[in-house]
Every structure is written in C-alpha cells, then in structure tokens.
Amino acid sequence: IVMRIVTLVLRLTPYGVLALMTNVMATSDFAAIVNLGKFVLASYIALFAVLIVHSLILMSVKVNPISYFKKAFPVLSFAFTSRSGALPLNIETQTKALGVDDATANFSASFGLSIGQNGCAGVYPAMLATIVAPAAGINVFSLEFILMLVAIVTISSFGVAGVGGGATFASLIVLGAMNLPVAIVGLVISVEPLIDMARTATNVSGSMVAGIVTSARIHDLDRDVINDETKVIDVNA
C-alpha cells in the first residue's frame, strides 16, 4: 500500500511542480524570479565544489579523476535526467567499469540511496539554513553555528528517502532542529526540481567514490579495469 501511494505521488509530482512554477511566474515580480535564478546557480556551484572534493578523494587513492568521470558519465547523466538513484547502473558501473569488488559495490550503492547523500541531505539543507539564519539574528560565520550545522546535517542525512524531492524533507528536519523558519522551503520548491537533478547526480557520484575508495583500501580494487578506457557501461544497452 505504501509503495502504491509513493508511486502515485511520484507520478503526480511533475504536474504539481508545473503548477507551482506557473504560480510563481504569475505572482512574482522580475526581481523575485532573478533571486530564484541566483539560488539555482549558487546550488550548482556548491554541487560542483562537492565533485571537486570527490576528485581530491580519488586522487588520495591514486585514481585519476578524469578517467573516473569519463566512466561514470553514463550513470551520472542518467541520474541527472531521471532524478533517481540508478541503483542497478551504479552497481554495474562500479563492478564492470571501475574495478570495484562486488560486495563493496553493492554495499556502497545501496547505502548511498539513503545515507551520505552529498547533494540532497548535505549541500541543500545547509544552504537553506545559511540563508535563513541571518534573518534570525544568527552569525553564519560563527564557529558554534558551523559546528551545529555540520552535526545536524550529518545526523539528519541518515535515512533520507532516496526519491525525487527527498531533499525537501531533509531541509525541514535541519531547519526544524535548528529552530529556524521552515517557510523558505516553500519559497524555493518551485525551482527545486531543477536543482534536484544535479543533487541526484552528486549523490550517485558520492556512493561510487565511496565504493572505489573502500575497495582500494581493502586492496580489492582492480586497477586494470579502472584504467582500461574500453570498459564503459552503455545505459542504452
């Protein structure tokens, strides 16, 4: 019953989002729309910074980030367009294109759907909290605020639903835990799907990086596979 309800909600979501975006366009002035555009741009910049962090982590285990992104592009692009965790493609890419052992690939990809979502449960709630905090008289550069935000975002990231729009619920949890106004979630929900595409791709990248690093640490990473540029997954196959 629960799965049928979730499926129904997901099927109706595009129509609801279209209605929200239409309402925002019709009732907002040009300055408000520009501000929403700035928020979308800032979100993409933040998510790109996370991908740079992924590259640095890969370099720490002597994996070429360029080779990684070339091999991961098919599954990342699928995650971007579908806004889904792409679990089967994630596992297949790790094992057949990136040289990760089967156990680690299954573990990291499965956990990546609900734990450690860099985009949905990390960047997005933190951005909203940082935007709202000054209105509540909080200094966002204070060490106390930063440590509290990191701790709450980390804890709240456990168990976030791996479905489109899951970041909205993560944001409500973070803002509520920090006693910040939650109204901003409703203000940005009209552009949330545009950001969610990049967030989902970042989430998938995070789970694959975790698989590569773990497999390398336990000496099960097949570097012949990850260095073979012919080993690429075709998502259309």
C-alpha positions as CSV (number, residue, x, y, z in Angstrom):
1,I,0.0,0.0,0.0
2,V,2.8,2.4,0.9
3,M,4.6,1.7,-2.3
4,R,1.5,2.3,-4.3
5,I,1.0,5.6,-2.6
6,V,4.6,6.6,-3.2
7,T,4.3,5.7,-6.9
8,L,1.1,7.7,-7.2
9,V,2.8,10.8,-5.6
10,L,5.8,10.4,-7.9
11,R,3.6,10.2,-10.9
12,L,1.6,13.3,-9.9
13,T,4.7,15.3,-8.8
14,P,5.6,16.7,-12.3
15,Y,2.1,18.2,-12.6
16,G,2.3,19.7,-9.1
17,V,5.7,21.2,-9.8
18,L,4.4,22.7,-13.1
19,A,1.5,24.3,-11.2
20,L,3.9,25.7,-8.5
21,M,6.3,27.1,-11.2
22,T,3.4,28.6,-13.1
23,N,2.0,30.2,-9.9
24,V,5.5,31.6,-9.0
25,M,5.9,33.1,-12.5
26,A,2.4,34.6,-12.5
27,T,2.5,36.1,-9.0
28,S,6.2,37.1,-8.6
29,D,7.9,40.2,-10.0
30,F,11.0,40.0,-12.1
31,A,13.3,40.6,-9.1
32,A,11.9,37.6,-7.3
33,I,12.4,35.4,-10.3
34,V,16.0,36.6,-10.6
35,N,16.7,35.8,-7.0
36,L,15.4,32.3,-7.5
37,G,17.7,32.0,-10.5
38,K,20.6,33.1,-8.4
39,F,19.7,30.4,-5.8
40,V,19.7,27.7,-8.6
41,L,23.1,29.0,-9.8
42,A,24.6,29.0,-6.3
43,S,23.3,25.5,-5.8
44,Y,25.0,24.2,-8.9
45,I,28.3,25.9,-7.9
46,A,28.1,24.3,-4.5
47,L,27.4,20.9,-6.0
48,F,30.3,21.3,-8.5
49,A,32.5,22.1,-5.4
50,V,31.4,18.7,-4.0
51,L,32.5,17.0,-7.2
52,I,35.9,18.7,-6.8
53,V,36.1,17.2,-3.3
54,H,35.3,13.8,-4.9
55,S,38.2,14.3,-7.3
56,L,40.6,15.0,-4.4
57,I,39.4,11.9,-2.5
58,L,40.0,9.8,-5.6
59,M,43.5,11.3,-6.1
60,S,44.3,10.2,-2.5
61,V,43.9,6.6,-3.5
62,K,45.8,7.1,-6.8
63,V,42.7,7.1,-9.1
64,N,42.6,9.5,-12.0
65,P,39.5,11.7,-11.6
66,I,39.3,12.4,-15.3
67,S,39.2,8.6,-16.0
68,Y,36.6,8.2,-13.3
69,F,34.2,10.9,-14.6
70,K,34.5,9.6,-18.2
71,K,33.5,6.1,-17.0
72,A,30.9,7.4,-14.5
73,F,29.3,9.9,-17.0
74,P,26.7,7.4,-18.4
75,V,25.2,6.7,-14.9
76,L,25.6,10.3,-13.7
77,S,23.8,11.6,-16.8
78,F,21.0,9.0,-16.3
79,A,20.7,10.1,-12.6
80,F,20.7,13.7,-13.7
81,T,17.8,13.3,-16.1
82,S,15.8,10.7,-14.2
83,R,16.3,12.1,-10.7
84,S,16.7,8.5,-9.5
85,G,19.5,6.7,-7.6
86,A,20.0,4.4,-10.6
87,L,21.0,1.6,-8.2
88,P,21.4,-1.2,-10.9
89,L,23.5,1.1,-13.1
90,N,25.5,2.3,-10.1
91,I,26.5,-1.2,-9.2
92,E,27.2,-2.3,-12.8
93,T,29.4,0.7,-13.4
94,Q,31.4,0.1,-10.2
95,T,32.0,-3.6,-10.9
96,K,32.4,-3.6,-14.7
97,A,33.9,-0.2,-15.4
98,L,35.6,1.0,-12.2
99,G,37.0,-2.3,-10.9
100,V,35.3,-2.3,-7.5
101,D,34.7,-5.7,-6.0
102,D,31.0,-7.0,-5.9
103,A,30.5,-6.8,-2.2
104,T,31.8,-3.2,-1.8
105,A,29.9,-2.0,-4.9
106,N,26.6,-3.5,-3.6
107,F,27.1,-2.1,-0.1
108,S,28.1,1.5,-1.2
109,A,25.5,1.8,-3.8
110,S,22.7,0.6,-1.6
111,F,23.7,2.7,1.4
112,G,24.2,5.7,-1.0
113,L,20.4,5.7,-1.6
114,S,19.6,6.7,2.0
115,I,22.8,7.6,3.8
116,G,25.5,10.1,2.8
117,Q,23.6,11.9,0.1
118,N,26.1,14.7,-0.6
119,G,23.6,16.8,-2.5
120,C,20.1,16.1,-1.1
121,A,21.0,15.7,2.6
122,G,24.2,17.7,2.7
123,V,24.5,20.8,0.4
124,Y,20.8,21.7,0.0
125,P,19.7,21.8,3.7
126,A,23.0,23.6,4.7
127,M,22.4,26.2,2.0
128,L,18.8,26.9,3.2
129,A,19.9,27.1,6.8
130,T,22.7,29.5,6.0
131,I,20.2,31.7,4.0
132,V,17.6,31.8,6.8
133,A,20.0,32.1,9.8
134,P,20.9,35.9,9.3
135,A,17.1,36.7,9.4
136,A,17.0,35.0,12.8
137,G,20.0,37.1,14.1
138,I,22.5,34.3,13.8
139,N,26.1,34.9,12.6
140,V,26.6,32.2,10.0
141,F,30.4,32.6,10.3
142,S,30.4,31.8,14.0
143,L,32.1,28.5,14.9
144,E,29.2,27.5,17.0
145,F,26.7,27.8,14.1
146,I,29.0,26.0,11.7
147,L,29.7,23.0,14.1
148,M,26.0,22.7,14.9
149,L,25.0,22.8,11.2
150,V,27.5,20.2,10.3
151,A,26.4,17.9,13.2
152,I,22.7,18.3,12.5
153,V,23.1,17.8,8.7
154,T,25.2,14.7,9.3
155,I,22.8,13.1,11.7
156,S,19.7,14.1,9.6
157,S,21.2,12.6,6.5
158,F,20.7,9.1,7.9
159,G,17.5,7.5,6.4
160,V,16.6,10.3,3.9
161,A,14.3,8.7,1.3
162,G,16.1,8.1,-2.0
163,V,13.3,9.5,-4.1
164,G,12.9,12.7,-6.0
165,G,12.3,15.6,-3.6
166,G,13.8,13.9,-0.7
167,A,15.9,17.0,0.0
168,T,12.8,18.9,0.9
169,F,12.2,16.6,3.8
170,A,15.8,16.7,4.8
171,S,15.7,20.5,4.8
172,L,12.6,20.5,7.0
173,I,14.4,18.3,9.5
174,V,17.5,20.5,9.6
175,L,15.6,23.8,9.8
176,G,13.3,22.5,12.5
177,A,16.2,21.1,14.6
178,M,18.0,24.4,14.4
179,N,14.8,26.4,15.3
180,L,14.9,28.2,12.0
181,P,11.8,29.2,9.9
182,V,10.8,26.5,7.5
183,A,8.9,28.8,5.2
184,I,11.8,29.1,2.9
185,V,11.3,25.5,1.8
186,G,8.0,26.5,0.3
187,L,9.5,29.6,-1.4
188,V,12.1,27.6,-3.3
189,I,10.1,24.5,-4.0
190,S,9.1,25.8,-7.4
191,V,12.8,25.6,-8.6
192,E,13.7,22.6,-6.5
193,P,13.3,20.1,-9.4
194,L,15.9,22.0,-11.4
195,I,18.4,21.7,-8.5
196,D,17.3,18.1,-7.7
197,M,18.8,16.8,-11.0
198,A,22.3,17.9,-10.1
199,R,21.8,16.9,-6.5
200,T,20.9,13.3,-7.5
201,A,23.9,13.0,-9.8
202,T,26.1,14.2,-7.0
203,N,24.6,11.7,-4.6
204,V,25.3,8.9,-7.1
205,S,28.9,10.1,-7.6
206,G,29.4,10.1,-3.8
207,S,28.3,6.5,-3.5
208,M,30.6,5.4,-6.3
209,V,33.6,7.3,-4.9
210,A,32.9,5.6,-1.6
211,G,32.9,2.2,-3.3
212,I,36.2,3.0,-5.1
213,V,38.0,4.3,-2.0
214,T,36.8,1.4,0.2
215,S,37.8,-1.2,-2.4
216,A,41.2,0.4,-2.8
217,R,41.7,0.5,1.0
218,I,41.0,-3.3,1.3
219,H,43.2,-3.9,-1.7
220,D,40.3,-5.4,-3.8
221,L,40.3,-2.6,-6.5
222,D,41.0,-4.0,-10.0
223,R,43.1,-1.1,-11.4
224,D,43.4,-2.8,-14.7
225,V,39.7,-2.4,-15.2
226,I,39.5,1.2,-14.0
227,N,42.5,2.2,-16.2
228,D,41.0,0.4,-19.3
229,E,39.1,3.1,-21.2
230,T,37.2,0.5,-23.2
231,K,35.4,-0.7,-20.0
232,V,32.4,1.6,-20.2
233,I,28.8,0.9,-19.4
234,D,26.2,1.6,-22.1
235,V,23.0,2.7,-20.4
236,N,21.0,2.2,-23.6
237,A,22.0,-1.5,-23.8
